[in-house]
Amino acid sequence: MSLFSWFRHRSPGRMGGQCAPWSPETDKFVALAVKSGLRNAAELRDAFNAFRCEVPTPHENGCAELHEFCNQLVKNNALTRWQCDKPLEGRHRGFFLDTFKLLHHVGCDETCSRYAAEDIHTKRRVVLRVLPRFVRRREDGQPNYEVEEPPAAD
């Protein structure tokens, strides 16, 4: 039994003291989100328990339950929509760049991609300008990204 299956079978719900298991789709999402380093298993288990308190009856359709769970994670600022979408696509890498946690993709042009990011130590929000993969190493030896300050809010 995997760690996530153990949590799934022990997540308390409002079903007469019975466990309210999450769907296999939710189990896969939680495994990828934990593997990505965005949240730990206990945080996601607690978030699912809170979700189960709001929606005590498990859905027949596991995908519908998973999407509602993701919506709650976004609503509670546990993850961003972009961070939820990537594990739904089966991805677990690409959320961190050095000391920055990527929050969402801002856009791209012919020279770079831009991501909204947060420094994991200072919690300062910035925009990272990331050079494409085929640019192996910058000539000055610096990393393949630059930190830009986010535009000031009007």
Contacts in CASP RR format, 6 or more apart in sequence:
PFRMAT RR
TARGET T0000
AUTHOR 0000-0000-0000
METHOD contacts of the structure
MODEL  1
MSLFSWFRHRSPGRMGGQCAPWSPETDKFVALAVKSGLRNAAELRDAFNA
FRCEVPTPHENGCAELHEFCNQLVKNNALTRWQCDKPLEGRHRGFFLDTF
KLLHHVGCDETCSRYAAEDIHTKRRVVLRVLPRFVRRREDGQPNYEVEEP
PAAD
1 9 0 8 1.000
2 31 0 8 1.000
3 41 0 8 1.000
4 27 0 8 1.000
4 30 0 8 1.000
4 31 0 8 1.000
4 34 0 8 1.000
4 41 0 8 1.000
5 27 0 8 1.000
7 30 0 8 1.000
7 41 0 8 1.000
7 45 0 8 1.000
8 21 0 8 1.000
8 22 0 8 1.000
8 26 0 8 1.000
8 27 0 8 1.000
9 19 0 8 1.000
9 21 0 8 1.000
10 19 0 8 1.000
11 19 0 8 1.000
11 20 0 8 1.000
11 21 0 8 1.000
11 22 0 8 1.000
11 45 0 8 1.000
11 48 0 8 1.000
11 49 0 8 1.000
11 52 0 8 1.000
12 19 0 8 1.000
12 20 0 8 1.000
12 49 0 8 1.000
12 52 0 8 1.000
13 19 0 8 1.000
13 20 0 8 1.000
13 49 0 8 1.000
13 52 0 8 1.000
13 53 0 8 1.000
13 56 0 8 1.000
14 20 0 8 1.000
14 52 0 8 1.000
14 53 0 8 1.000
14 56 0 8 1.000
15 56 0 8 1.000
20 52 0 8 1.000
20 56 0 8 1.000
20 58 0 8 1.000
21 58 0 8 1.000
22 30 0 8 1.000
22 48 0 8 1.000
22 58 0 8 1.000
22 65 0 8 1.000
22 69 0 8 1.000
23 58 0 8 1.000
23 59 0 8 1.000
23 62 0 8 1.000
23 63 0 8 1.000
23 65 0 8 1.000
23 66 0 8 1.000
24 62 0 8 1.000
25 62 0 8 1.000
25 63 0 8 1.000
25 65 0 8 1.000
25 66 0 8 1.000
26 48 0 8 1.000
26 62 0 8 1.000
26 65 0 8 1.000
26 66 0 8 1.000
26 69 0 8 1.000
28 90 0 8 1.000
29 66 0 8 1.000
29 69 0 8 1.000
29 70 0 8 1.000
29 87 0 8 1.000
29 88 0 8 1.000
30 41 0 8 1.000
30 44 0 8 1.000
30 45 0 8 1.000
30 48 0 8 1.000
32 87 0 8 1.000
32 90 0 8 1.000
32 91 0 8 1.000
32 92 0 8 1.000
33 39 0 8 1.000
33 44 0 8 1.000
33 79 0 8 1.000
33 87 0 8 1.000
33 92 0 8 1.000
34 40 0 8 1.000
34 41 0 8 1.000
34 44 0 8 1.000
35 92 0 8 1.000
36 86 0 8 1.000
36 87 0 8 1.000
36 91 0 8 1.000
36 92 0 8 1.000
36 93 0 8 1.000
36 94 0 8 1.000
36 95 0 8 1.000
37 95 0 8 1.000
37 96 0 8 1.000
38 79 0 8 1.000
38 83 0 8 1.000
38 95 0 8 1.000
38 101 0 8 1.000
39 47 0 8 1.000
39 78 0 8 1.000
39 79 0 8 1.000
43 78 0 8 1.000
47 69 0 8 1.000
47 72 0 8 1.000
47 73 0 8 1.000
47 76 0 8 1.000
47 78 0 8 1.000
48 69 0 8 1.000
50 72 0 8 1.000
50 76 0 8 1.000
51 68 0 8 1.000
51 69 0 8 1.000
51 72 0 8 1.000
54 72 0 8 1.000
55 65 0 8 1.000
55 68 0 8 1.000
58 65 0 8 1.000
59 65 0 8 1.000
59 68 0 8 1.000
66 88 0 8 1.000
70 79 0 8 1.000
70 84 0 8 1.000
70 88 0 8 1.000
73 79 0 8 1.000
73 84 0 8 1.000
74 80 0 8 1.000
74 81 0 8 1.000
74 84 0 8 1.000
80 103 0 8 1.000
80 104 0 8 1.000
81 104 0 8 1.000
82 102 0 8 1.000
82 103 0 8 1.000
82 104 0 8 1.000
82 105 0 8 1.000
83 95 0 8 1.000
83 102 0 8 1.000
83 103 0 8 1.000
83 104 0 8 1.000
86 92 0 8 1.000
86 94 0 8 1.000
86 95 0 8 1.000
94 102 0 8 1.000
95 101 0 8 1.000
95 102 0 8 1.000
96 102 0 8 1.000
96 120 0 8 1.000
97 115 0 8 1.000
97 117 0 8 1.000
97 128 0 8 1.000
97 130 0 8 1.000
97 145 0 8 1.000
98 143 0 8 1.000
98 145 0 8 1.000
99 119 0 8 1.000
99 120 0 8 1.000
99 121 0 8 1.000
100 117 0 8 1.000
100 118 0 8 1.000
100 119 0 8 1.000
100 120 0 8 1.000
100 126 0 8 1.000
100 128 0 8 1.000
101 117 0 8 1.000
101 118 0 8 1.000
101 120 0 8 1.000
102 115 0 8 1.000
102 116 0 8 1.000
102 117 0 8 1.000
102 128 0 8 1.000
103 115 0 8 1.000
103 116 0 8 1.000
103 117 0 8 1.000
103 118 0 8 1.000
103 125 0 8 1.000
104 115 0 8 1.000
104 116 0 8 1.000
105 113 0 8 1.000
105 114 0 8 1.000
105 115 0 8 1.000
106 114 0 8 1.000
106 115 0 8 1.000
106 116 0 8 1.000
106 127 0 8 1.000
107 113 0 8 1.000
107 114 0 8 1.000
108 114 0 8 1.000
111 131 0 8 1.000
111 132 0 8 1.000
112 129 0 8 1.000
112 130 0 8 1.000
112 131 0 8 1.000
112 132 0 8 1.000
113 129 0 8 1.000
113 130 0 8 1.000
113 132 0 8 1.000
114 127 0 8 1.000
114 128 0 8 1.000
114 129 0 8 1.000
114 130 0 8 1.000
114 148 0 8 1.000
115 127 0 8 1.000
115 128 0 8 1.000
115 130 0 8 1.000
116 125 0 8 1.000
116 126 0 8 1.000
116 127 0 8 1.000
116 150 0 8 1.000
117 125 0 8 1.000
117 126 0 8 1.000
117 127 0 8 1.000
117 128 0 8 1.000
118 124 0 8 1.000
118 125 0 8 1.000
118 126 0 8 1.000
119 125 0 8 1.000
119 126 0 8 1.000
125 150 0 8 1.000
126 147 0 8 1.000
126 148 0 8 1.000
126 149 0 8 1.000
126 150 0 8 1.000
127 147 0 8 1.000
127 148 0 8 1.000
127 149 0 8 1.000
127 150 0 8 1.000
128 145 0 8 1.000
128 146 0 8 1.000
128 147 0 8 1.000
128 148 0 8 1.000
129 145 0 8 1.000
129 146 0 8 1.000
129 147 0 8 1.000
129 148 0 8 1.000
130 144 0 8 1.000
130 145 0 8 1.000
131 138 0 8 1.000
131 144 0 8 1.000
131 145 0 8 1.000
135 144 0 8 1.000
137 144 0 8 1.000
138 144 0 8 1.000
END
